[in-house]
């Protein structure tokens, strides 16, 4: 596996983690109504979206030839 391939797997894992943790925090907020849970939930969902955007544009950002 190339370094770029490993990087894609690592970023994909980070996306799954951030999305899962964001959803978990929103569920915790729904049950307890603590503001920090709401903030963390949205922050991690935004981070998941940003990482997904980065993964989508990775080939162009690194100036790699299209596969």
HTML snippet that shows the backbone in 3Dmol.js (N, CA, C, O; Angstrom):
<script src="https://3Dmol.org/build/3Dmol-min.js"></script>
<div id="view" style="width:600px;height:400px;position:relative"></div>
<script>
const pdb = `
ATOM      1  N   UNK A   1       0.855  -1.175   0.000  1.00  0.00           N
ATOM      2  CA  UNK A   1       0.000   0.000   0.000  1.00  0.00           C
ATOM      3  C   UNK A   1       0.901   1.238   0.000  1.00  0.00           C
ATOM      4  O   UNK A   1       1.875   1.313   0.750  1.00  0.00           O
ATOM      5  N   UNK A   2       0.568   2.182  -0.832  1.00  0.00           N
ATOM      6  CA  UNK A   2       1.360   3.401  -0.908  1.00  0.00           C
ATOM      7  C   UNK A   2       1.045   4.318   0.271  1.00  0.00           C
ATOM      8  O   UNK A   2       0.068   4.119   0.994  1.00  0.00           O
ATOM      9  N   UNK A   3       1.875   5.299   0.439  1.00  0.00           N
ATOM     10  CA  UNK A   3       1.674   6.262   1.517  1.00  0.00           C
ATOM     11  C   UNK A   3       0.385   7.062   1.311  1.00  0.00           C
ATOM     12  O   UNK A   3      -0.315   7.366   2.277  1.00  0.00           O
ATOM     13  N   UNK A   4       0.072   7.398   0.078  1.00  0.00           N
ATOM     14  CA  UNK A   4      -1.163   8.124  -0.222  1.00  0.00           C
ATOM     15  C   UNK A   4      -2.373   7.242   0.084  1.00  0.00           C
ATOM     16  O   UNK A   4      -3.368   7.724   0.625  1.00  0.00           O
ATOM     17  N   UNK A   5      -2.294   5.961  -0.257  1.00  0.00           N
ATOM     18  CA  UNK A   5      -3.385   5.042   0.057  1.00  0.00           C
ATOM     19  C   UNK A   5      -3.598   4.919   1.551  1.00  0.00           C
ATOM     20  O   UNK A   5      -4.735   4.914   2.023  1.00  0.00           O
ATOM     21  N   UNK A   6      -2.503   4.818   2.302  1.00  0.00           N
ATOM     22  CA  UNK A   6      -2.616   4.751   3.759  1.00  0.00           C
ATOM     23  C   UNK A   6      -3.215   6.039   4.311  1.00  0.00           C
ATOM     24  O   UNK A   6      -4.020   6.002   5.242  1.00  0.00           O
ATOM     25  N   UNK A   7      -2.829   7.167   3.746  1.00  0.00           N
ATOM     26  CA  UNK A   7      -3.361   8.459   4.186  1.00  0.00           C
ATOM     27  C   UNK A   7      -4.871   8.512   3.957  1.00  0.00           C
ATOM     28  O   UNK A   7      -5.610   9.018   4.802  1.00  0.00           O
ATOM     29  N   UNK A   8      -5.325   7.998   2.832  1.00  0.00           N
ATOM     30  CA  UNK A   8      -6.763   7.973   2.547  1.00  0.00           C
ATOM     31  C   UNK A   8      -7.511   7.105   3.552  1.00  0.00           C
ATOM     32  O   UNK A   8      -8.594   7.475   4.004  1.00  0.00           O
ATOM     33  N   UNK A   9      -6.947   5.961   3.905  1.00  0.00           N
ATOM     34  CA  UNK A   9      -7.570   5.092   4.898  1.00  0.00           C
ATOM     35  C   UNK A   9      -7.610   5.787   6.256  1.00  0.00           C
ATOM     36  O   UNK A   9      -8.619   5.727   6.960  1.00  0.00           O
ATOM     37  N   UNK A  10      -6.525   6.438   6.617  1.00  0.00           N
ATOM     38  CA  UNK A  10      -6.458   7.137   7.897  1.00  0.00           C
ATOM     39  C   UNK A  10      -7.478   8.279   7.967  1.00  0.00           C
ATOM     40  O   UNK A  10      -8.145   8.444   8.989  1.00  0.00           O
ATOM     41  N   UNK A  11      -7.603   9.057   6.910  1.00  0.00           N
ATOM     42  CA  UNK A  11      -8.578  10.143   6.879  1.00  0.00           C
ATOM     43  C   UNK A  11      -9.996   9.579   6.891  1.00  0.00           C
ATOM     44  O   UNK A  11     -10.877  10.142   7.540  1.00  0.00           O
ATOM     45  N   UNK A  12     -10.226   8.480   6.184  1.00  0.00           N
ATOM     46  CA  UNK A  12     -11.544   7.840   6.212  1.00  0.00           C
ATOM     47  C   UNK A  12     -11.918   7.383   7.611  1.00  0.00           C
ATOM     48  O   UNK A  12     -13.069   7.519   8.025  1.00  0.00           O
ATOM     49  N   UNK A  13     -10.951   6.843   8.341  1.00  0.00           N
ATOM     50  CA  UNK A  13     -11.190   6.437   9.724  1.00  0.00           C
ATOM     51  C   UNK A  13     -11.511   7.649  10.597  1.00  0.00           C
ATOM     52  O   UNK A  13     -12.384   7.579  11.462  1.00  0.00           O
ATOM     53  N   UNK A  14     -10.816   8.744  10.375  1.00  0.00           N
ATOM     54  CA  UNK A  14     -11.071   9.966  11.139  1.00  0.00           C
ATOM     55  C   UNK A  14     -12.473  10.508  10.856  1.00  0.00           C
ATOM     56  O   UNK A  14     -13.133  11.016  11.763  1.00  0.00           O
ATOM     57  N   UNK A  15     -12.928  10.404   9.619  1.00  0.00           N
ATOM     58  CA  UNK A  15     -14.276  10.847   9.253  1.00  0.00           C
ATOM     59  C   UNK A  15     -15.320  10.029  10.007  1.00  0.00           C
ATOM     60  O   UNK A  15     -16.263  10.581  10.574  1.00  0.00           O
ATOM     61  N   UNK A  16     -15.143   8.707  10.008  1.00  0.00           N
ATOM     62  CA  UNK A  16     -16.096   7.830  10.701  1.00  0.00           C
ATOM     63  C   UNK A  16     -16.101   8.137  12.196  1.00  0.00           C
ATOM     64  O   UNK A  16     -17.167   8.207  12.807  1.00  0.00           O
ATOM     65  N   UNK A  17     -14.920   8.322  12.791  1.00  0.00           N
ATOM     66  CA  UNK A  17     -14.845   8.633  14.211  1.00  0.00           C
ATOM     67  C   UNK A  17     -15.539   9.953  14.525  1.00  0.00           C
ATOM     68  O   UNK A  17     -16.360  10.018  15.441  1.00  0.00           O
ATOM     69  N   UNK A  18     -15.219  11.003  13.778  1.00  0.00           N
ATOM     70  CA  UNK A  18     -15.803  12.324  14.046  1.00  0.00           C
ATOM     71  C   UNK A  18     -17.321  12.304  13.877  1.00  0.00           C
ATOM     72  O   UNK A  18     -18.044  12.873  14.695  1.00  0.00           O
ATOM     73  N   UNK A  19     -17.799  11.660  12.833  1.00  0.00           N
ATOM     74  CA  UNK A  19     -19.243  11.592  12.620  1.00  0.00           C
ATOM     75  C   UNK A  19     -19.921  10.800  13.734  1.00  0.00           C
ATOM     76  O   UNK A  19     -20.965  11.212  14.242  1.00  0.00           O
ATOM     77  N   UNK A  20     -19.342   9.683  14.109  1.00  0.00           N
ATOM     78  CA  UNK A  20     -19.915   8.869  15.177  1.00  0.00           C
ATOM     79  C   UNK A  20     -19.918   9.578  16.516  1.00  0.00           C
ATOM     80  O   UNK A  20     -20.906   9.532  17.248  1.00  0.00           O
ATOM     81  N   UNK A  21     -18.809  10.237  16.836  1.00  0.00           N
ATOM     82  CA  UNK A  21     -18.736  10.945  18.105  1.00  0.00           C
ATOM     83  C   UNK A  21     -19.676  12.150  18.114  1.00  0.00           C
ATOM     84  O   UNK A  21     -20.284  12.460  19.138  1.00  0.00           O
ATOM     85  N   UNK A  22     -19.794  12.830  16.970  1.00  0.00           N
ATOM     86  CA  UNK A  22     -20.714  13.954  16.877  1.00  0.00           C
ATOM     87  C   UNK A  22     -22.152  13.530  17.102  1.00  0.00           C
ATOM     88  O   UNK A  22     -22.893  14.199  17.822  1.00  0.00           O
ATOM     89  N   UNK A  23     -22.552  12.424  16.492  1.00  0.00           N
ATOM     90  CA  UNK A  23     -23.912  11.916  16.682  1.00  0.00           C
ATOM     91  C   UNK A  23     -24.112  11.488  18.131  1.00  0.00           C
ATOM     92  O   UNK A  23     -25.164  11.752  18.714  1.00  0.00           O
ATOM     93  N   UNK A  24     -23.116  10.831  18.717  1.00  0.00           N
ATOM     94  CA  UNK A  24     -23.213  10.408  20.115  1.00  0.00           C
ATOM     95  C   UNK A  24     -23.400  11.610  21.033  1.00  0.00           C
ATOM     96  O   UNK A  24     -24.224  11.567  21.946  1.00  0.00           O
ATOM     97  N   UNK A  25     -22.654  12.668  20.804  1.00  0.00           N
ATOM     98  CA  UNK A  25     -22.779  13.863  21.642  1.00  0.00           C
ATOM     99  C   UNK A  25     -24.149  14.519  21.481  1.00  0.00           C
ATOM    100  O   UNK A  25     -24.701  15.042  22.449  1.00  0.00           O
ATOM    101  N   UNK A  26     -24.695  14.497  20.285  1.00  0.00           N
ATOM    102  CA  UNK A  26     -26.040  15.056  20.093  1.00  0.00           C
ATOM    103  C   UNK A  26     -27.092  14.224  20.813  1.00  0.00           C
ATOM    104  O   UNK A  26     -28.062  14.768  21.339  1.00  0.00           O
ATOM    105  N   UNK A  27     -26.904  12.907  20.838  1.00  0.00           N
ATOM    106  CA  UNK A  27     -27.827  12.050  21.594  1.00  0.00           C
ATOM    107  C   UNK A  27     -27.705  12.329  23.083  1.00  0.00           C
ATOM    108  O   UNK A  27     -28.712  12.391  23.788  1.00  0.00           O
ATOM    109  N   UNK A  28     -26.473  12.500  23.570  1.00  0.00           N
ATOM    110  CA  UNK A  28     -26.261  12.830  24.985  1.00  0.00           C
ATOM    111  C   UNK A  28     -26.899  14.179  25.302  1.00  0.00           C
ATOM    112  O   UNK A  28     -27.513  14.342  26.357  1.00  0.00           O
ATOM    113  N   UNK A  29     -26.758  15.149  24.392  1.00  0.00           N
ATOM    114  CA  UNK A  29     -27.377  16.461  24.604  1.00  0.00           C
ATOM    115  C   UNK A  29     -28.899  16.320  24.665  1.00  0.00           C
ATOM    116  O   UNK A  29     -29.552  16.951  25.496  1.00  0.00           O
ATOM    117  N   UNK A  30     -29.459  15.491  23.784  1.00  0.00           N
ATOM    118  CA  UNK A  30     -30.908  15.320  23.743  1.00  0.00           C
ATOM    119  C   UNK A  30     -31.431  14.792  25.079  1.00  0.00           C
ATOM    120  O   UNK A  30     -32.522  15.162  25.514  1.00  0.00           O
ATOM    121  N   UNK A  31     -30.653  13.933  25.723  1.00  0.00           N
ATOM    122  CA  UNK A  31     -31.073  13.356  27.001  1.00  0.00           C
ATOM    123  C   UNK A  31     -30.793  14.265  28.188  1.00  0.00           C
ATOM    124  O   UNK A  31     -31.556  14.252  29.153  1.00  0.00           O
ATOM    125  N   UNK A  32     -29.712  15.063  28.148  1.00  0.00           N
ATOM    126  CA  UNK A  32     -29.325  15.840  29.313  1.00  0.00           C
ATOM    127  C   UNK A  32     -29.394  17.344  29.151  1.00  0.00           C
ATOM    128  O   UNK A  32     -29.408  18.070  30.145  1.00  0.00           O
ATOM    129  N   UNK A  33     -29.437  17.825  27.925  1.00  0.00           N
ATOM    130  CA  UNK A  33     -29.535  19.256  27.613  1.00  0.00           C
ATOM    131  C   UNK A  33     -28.352  20.082  28.139  1.00  0.00           C
ATOM    132  O   UNK A  33     -28.532  21.244  28.502  1.00  0.00           O
ATOM    133  N   UNK A  34     -27.155  19.501  28.184  1.00  0.00           N
ATOM    134  CA  UNK A  34     -25.960  20.261  28.547  1.00  0.00           C
ATOM    135  C   UNK A  34     -25.424  20.943  27.283  1.00  0.00           C
ATOM    136  O   UNK A  34     -25.284  20.309  26.237  1.00  0.00           O
ATOM    137  N   UNK A  35     -25.132  22.217  27.394  1.00  0.00           N
ATOM    138  CA  UNK A  35     -24.706  23.001  26.233  1.00  0.00           C
ATOM    139  C   UNK A  35     -23.412  22.466  25.626  1.00  0.00           C
ATOM    140  O   UNK A  35     -23.258  22.475  24.405  1.00  0.00           O
ATOM    141  N   UNK A  36     -22.489  22.004  26.451  1.00  0.00           N
ATOM    142  CA  UNK A  36     -21.210  21.515  25.929  1.00  0.00           C
ATOM    143  C   UNK A  36     -21.415  20.319  25.006  1.00  0.00           C
ATOM    144  O   UNK A  36     -20.676  20.161  24.033  1.00  0.00           O
ATOM    145  N   UNK A  37     -22.400  19.479  25.292  1.00  0.00           N
ATOM    146  CA  UNK A  37     -22.676  18.333  24.430  1.00  0.00           C
ATOM    147  C   UNK A  37     -23.172  18.787  23.061  1.00  0.00           C
ATOM    148  O   UNK A  37     -22.801  18.202  22.043  1.00  0.00           O
ATOM    149  N   UNK A  38     -23.989  19.804  23.028  1.00  0.00           N
ATOM    150  CA  UNK A  38     -24.480  20.345  21.760  1.00  0.00           C
ATOM    151  C   UNK A  38     -23.330  20.942  20.955  1.00  0.00           C
ATOM    152  O   UNK A  38     -23.222  20.707  19.751  1.00  0.00           O
ATOM    153  N   UNK A  39     -22.481  21.705  21.613  1.00  0.00           N
ATOM    154  CA  UNK A  39     -21.338  22.336  20.935  1.00  0.00           C
ATOM    155  C   UNK A  39     -20.390  21.271  20.390  1.00  0.00           C
ATOM    156  O   UNK A  39     -19.961  21.347  19.239  1.00  0.00           O
ATOM    157  N   UNK A  40     -20.063  20.275  21.221  1.00  0.00           N
ATOM    158  CA  UNK A  40     -19.170  19.209  20.768  1.00  0.00           C
ATOM    159  C   UNK A  40     -19.784  18.417  19.626  1.00  0.00           C
ATOM    160  O   UNK A  40     -19.088  18.053  18.679  1.00  0.00           O
ATOM    161  N   UNK A  41     -21.077  18.148  19.706  1.00  0.00           N
ATOM    162  CA  UNK A  41     -21.739  17.401  18.642  1.00  0.00           C
ATOM    163  C   UNK A  41     -21.630  18.096  17.302  1.00  0.00           C
ATOM    164  O   UNK A  41     -21.252  17.482  16.305  1.00  0.00           O
ATOM    165  N   UNK A  42     -21.961  19.379  17.277  1.00  0.00           N
ATOM    166  CA  UNK A  42     -21.876  20.119  16.018  1.00  0.00           C
ATOM    167  C   UNK A  42     -20.438  20.313  15.572  1.00  0.00           C
ATOM    168  O   UNK A  42     -20.159  20.260  14.374  1.00  0.00           O
ATOM    169  N   UNK A  43     -19.519  20.536  16.499  1.00  0.00           N
ATOM    170  CA  UNK A  43     -18.113  20.721  16.138  1.00  0.00           C
ATOM    171  C   UNK A  43     -17.544  19.468  15.471  1.00  0.00           C
ATOM    172  O   UNK A  43     -16.825  19.564  14.477  1.00  0.00           O
ATOM    173  N   UNK A  44     -17.863  18.302  16.015  1.00  0.00           N
ATOM    174  CA  UNK A  44     -17.345  17.079  15.420  1.00  0.00           C
ATOM    175  C   UNK A  44     -18.026  16.746  14.100  1.00  0.00           C
ATOM    176  O   UNK A  44     -17.397  16.157  13.221  1.00  0.00           O
ATOM    177  N   UNK A  45     -19.282  17.103  13.940  1.00  0.00           N
ATOM    178  CA  UNK A  45     -19.935  16.900  12.646  1.00  0.00           C
ATOM    179  C   UNK A  45     -19.350  17.834  11.590  1.00  0.00           C
ATOM    180  O   UNK A  45     -19.208  17.445  10.431  1.00  0.00           O
ATOM    181  N   UNK A  46     -19.013  19.055  11.977  1.00  0.00           N
ATOM    182  CA  UNK A  46     -18.348  19.976  11.058  1.00  0.00           C
ATOM    183  C   UNK A  46     -16.960  19.455  10.696  1.00  0.00           C
ATOM    184  O   UNK A  46     -16.543  19.529   9.540  1.00  0.00           O
ATOM    185  N   UNK A  47     -16.244  18.923  11.697  1.00  0.00           N
ATOM    186  CA  UNK A  47     -14.919  18.355  11.434  1.00  0.00           C
ATOM    187  C   UNK A  47     -15.019  17.171  10.472  1.00  0.00           C
ATOM    188  O   UNK A  47     -14.171  17.017   9.594  1.00  0.00           O
ATOM    189  N   UNK A  48     -16.043  16.339  10.630  1.00  0.00           N
ATOM    190  CA  UNK A  48     -16.239  15.210   9.715  1.00  0.00           C
ATOM    191  C   UNK A  48     -16.497  15.711   8.296  1.00  0.00           C
ATOM    192  O   UNK A  48     -15.975  15.152   7.332  1.00  0.00           O
ATOM    193  N   UNK A  49     -17.297  16.758   8.174  1.00  0.00           N
ATOM    194  CA  UNK A  49     -17.549  17.337   6.855  1.00  0.00           C
ATOM    195  C   UNK A  49     -16.298  17.931   6.225  1.00  0.00           C
ATOM    196  O   UNK A  49     -16.066  17.780   5.026  1.00  0.00           O
ATOM    197  N   UNK A  50     -15.498  18.604   7.035  1.00  0.00           N
ATOM    198  CA  UNK A  50     -14.258  19.192   6.530  1.00  0.00           C
ATOM    199  C   UNK A  50     -13.280  18.101   6.087  1.00  0.00           C
ATOM    200  O   UNK A  50     -12.630  18.238   5.050  1.00  0.00           O
ATOM    201  N   UNK A  51     -13.173  17.036   6.854  1.00  0.00           N
ATOM    202  CA  UNK A  51     -12.297  15.925   6.474  1.00  0.00           C
ATOM    203  C   UNK A  51     -12.809  15.226   5.216  1.00  0.00           C
ATOM    204  O   UNK A  51     -12.013  14.812   4.373  1.00  0.00           O
ATOM    205  N   UNK A  52     -14.111  15.092   5.084  1.00  0.00           N
ATOM    206  CA  UNK A  52     -14.671  14.481   3.878  1.00  0.00           C
ATOM    207  C   UNK A  52     -14.374  15.340   2.646  1.00  0.00           C
ATOM    208  O   UNK A  52     -14.066  14.815   1.576  1.00  0.00           O
ATOM    209  N   UNK A  53     -14.468  16.638   2.801  1.00  0.00           N
ATOM    210  CA  UNK A  53     -14.133  17.553   1.713  1.00  0.00           C
ATOM    211  C   UNK A  53     -12.650  17.442   1.361  1.00  0.00           C
ATOM    212  O   UNK A  53     -12.292  17.431   0.183  1.00  0.00           O
ATOM    213  N   UNK A  54     -11.793  17.362   2.368  1.00  0.00           N
ATOM    214  CA  UNK A  54     -10.359  17.204   2.144  1.00  0.00           C
ATOM    215  C   UNK A  54     -10.069  15.899   1.409  1.00  0.00           C
ATOM    216  O   UNK A  54      -9.279  15.880   0.465  1.00  0.00           O
ATOM    217  N   UNK A  55     -10.700  14.815   1.836  1.00  0.00           N
ATOM    218  CA  UNK A  55     -10.475  13.526   1.185  1.00  0.00           C
ATOM    219  C   UNK A  55     -10.944  13.557  -0.267  1.00  0.00           C
ATOM    220  O   UNK A  55     -10.310  12.971  -1.145  1.00  0.00           O
ATOM    221  N   UNK A  56     -12.047  14.237  -0.510  1.00  0.00           N
ATOM    222  CA  UNK A  56     -12.574  14.346  -1.870  1.00  0.00           C
ATOM    223  C   UNK A  56     -11.616  15.113  -2.784  1.00  0.00           C
ATOM    224  O   UNK A  56     -11.491  14.783  -3.964  1.00  0.00           O
ATOM    225  N   UNK A  57     -10.947  16.122  -2.254  1.00  0.00           N
ATOM    226  CA  UNK A  57     -10.079  16.974  -3.070  1.00  0.00           C
ATOM    227  C   UNK A  57      -8.593  16.623  -2.921  1.00  0.00           C
ATOM    228  O   UNK A  57      -7.739  17.381  -3.382  1.00  0.00           O
ATOM    229  N   UNK A  58      -8.272  15.501  -2.292  1.00  0.00           N
ATOM    230  CA  UNK A  58      -6.885  15.155  -2.009  1.00  0.00           C
ATOM    231  C   UNK A  58      -6.035  15.026  -3.263  1.00  0.00           C
ATOM    232  O   UNK A  58      -4.904  15.511  -3.284  1.00  0.00           O
ATOM    233  N   UNK A  59      -6.541  14.396  -4.296  1.00  0.00           N
ATOM    234  CA  UNK A  59      -5.768  14.205  -5.525  1.00  0.00           C
ATOM    235  C   UNK A  59      -5.383  15.543  -6.141  1.00  0.00           C
ATOM    236  O   UNK A  59      -4.249  15.723  -6.583  1.00  0.00           O
ATOM    237  N   UNK A  60      -6.317  16.470  -6.170  1.00  0.00           N
ATOM    238  CA  UNK A  60      -6.035  17.775  -6.740  1.00  0.00           C
ATOM    239  C   UNK A  60      -5.079  18.575  -5.871  1.00  0.00           C
ATOM    240  O   UNK A  60      -4.212  19.280  -6.388  1.00  0.00           O
ATOM    241  N   UNK A  61      -5.229  18.471  -4.546  1.00  0.00           N
ATOM    242  CA  UNK A  61      -4.360  19.214  -3.634  1.00  0.00           C
ATOM    243  C   UNK A  61      -2.918  18.761  -3.725  1.00  0.00           C
ATOM    244  O   UNK A  61      -2.003  19.572  -3.580  1.00  0.00           O
ATOM    245  N   UNK A  62      -2.704  17.486  -3.963  1.00  0.00           N
ATOM    246  CA  UNK A  62      -1.335  16.952  -4.057  1.00  0.00           C
ATOM    247  C   UNK A  62      -0.788  16.964  -5.479  1.00  0.00           C
ATOM    248  O   UNK A  62       0.332  16.514  -5.719  1.00  0.00           O
ATOM    249  N   UNK A  63      -1.568  17.474  -6.413  1.00  0.00           N
ATOM    250  CA  UNK A  63      -1.177  17.527  -7.834  1.00  0.00           C
ATOM    251  C   UNK A  63      -0.817  16.150  -8.371  1.00  0.00           C
ATOM    252  O   UNK A  63       0.168  15.995  -9.093  1.00  0.00           O
ATOM    253  N   UNK A  64      -1.619  15.150  -8.016  1.00  0.00           N
ATOM    254  CA  UNK A  64      -1.409  13.797  -8.525  1.00  0.00           C
ATOM    255  C   UNK A  64      -2.176  13.613  -9.813  1.00  0.00           C
ATOM    256  O   UNK A  64      -3.218  14.235 -10.018  1.00  0.00           O
ATOM    257  N   UNK A  65      -1.656  12.748 -10.693  1.00  0.00           N
ATOM    258  CA  UNK A  65      -2.434  12.477 -11.924  1.00  0.00           C
ATOM    259  C   UNK A  65      -3.717  11.723 -11.583  1.00  0.00           C
ATOM    260  O   UNK A  65      -3.758  10.942 -10.632  1.00  0.00           O
ATOM    261  N   UNK A  66      -4.747  11.964 -12.358  1.00  0.00           N
ATOM    262  CA  UNK A  66      -6.033  11.291 -12.139  1.00  0.00           C
ATOM    263  C   UNK A  66      -5.858   9.798 -12.408  1.00  0.00           C
ATOM    264  O   UNK A  66      -5.129   9.402 -13.317  1.00  0.00           O
ATOM    265  N   UNK A  67      -6.534   8.977 -11.605  1.00  0.00           N
ATOM    266  CA  UNK A  67      -6.419   7.518 -11.776  1.00  0.00           C
ATOM    267  C   UNK A  67      -7.512   6.992 -12.669  1.00  0.00           C
ATOM    268  O   UNK A  67      -7.575   5.790 -12.925  1.00  0.00           O
TER     269      UNK A  67
END
`;
const viewer = $3Dmol.createViewer("view");
viewer.addModel(pdb, "pdb");
viewer.setStyle({}, {cartoon: {color: "spectrum"}});
viewer.zoomTo();
viewer.render();
</script>
